[in-house]
Amino acid sequence: MYSRRNFIKQASLLIAGGVIAPNILSSCKGAAKASGSSKYLGLQLYSLRDMVRDEGIRKVLETVAAMGYNSLEAASYGDGKLYGLEPTELKKIIDDLGMKLTSSHIGHNLTDDHSADMAWWNKAIEAHNAAGVKYLIMPSSPLNGAGATLDNVKRYGEYFNEIGLISAGASIGFGYHNHNFEFANKIDGVPVYDFLLENTSPDHVGFQLDVFWIKKGGYEPLDYMKKYSKRIKTLHIKDETVIGADNTVSYKDVFEQAYANGIKDWYVEVERYIGTPVEDVSESAKYLLNASFTK
């Protein structure tokens, strides 16, 4: 875990490099102190996508380590590399900062060339195995609008099963991340999400439940977490903006159910901002590290 000594050292480097402003540092100190260097705190790095683009992944990693995050989910893979780096190079940077890269969002939709599709996934799985991740999560699919048909769901169910079988060989769990459309779109009155659950293998395909998007789709995260306790493996902790500001989701109930289900990995994701992205990611950390319902 990220010790206070490491935090102070890292924060000093960040100030010297002009990476974070004093008010952000103050917020980060509060988060680190609240955590007592013992709480789990995950982050989907897409939350700081503009900073990744403008300042590079290393500065982003240094910044979120100082906030108290210790588990990361990547969102930039291409041609065997993550954030443009060799997987082992990225892993070393993250490990040296006292964090772990535990998950990654990657996507490759079905094409008419099955061999090429599987070759793409084999290369991606090899790269993420070298990076040490536990989960590969497909962040979306074409199962929306006119694509929300039972035939398409079955095709993607078979596709997911095959990917999951390959990833299991590398001891990586494969999963699917929802948006609102899997709930808003229905087949014979039943959400597409339910058909995905029914048409994928429990042994090889898990699900990452985004607790905000399911609400936007008209359903309750707790209902699905209870009904599908063995299928939902990870969570996205999200709200309309910064965590703790909007109260769209009852986080206390979500976390209590997550712990009851044995869910160990979850990731903050901030997509819309009140302040700057760094401020809102920091405030989200502070809120969760100070919360009585997280551990």
Secondary structure, 3 states (H helix, E strand, C coil): CCCHHHHHHHHHHHHHCCCCCHHHHHHHHHHHHHHCCCCCCEEEHHHHHHHHHHHCHHHHHHHHHHHCCCEEEECCEECCEECCECHHHHHHHHHHCCCEEEEEECCCCCCCCHHHHHHHHHHHHHHHHHHCCCEEEECCCCCCHHHCCHHHHHHHHHHHHHHHHHHHCCCCEEEEECCCHHHHCEECCEEHHHHHHHCCCCCCCEEEEEHHHHHHCCCCHHHHHHHCCCCEEEEEECCCCCCCCCCCCCHHHHHHHHHHHCCCEEEECCCCCCCCHHHHHHHHHHHHHHCCCCC
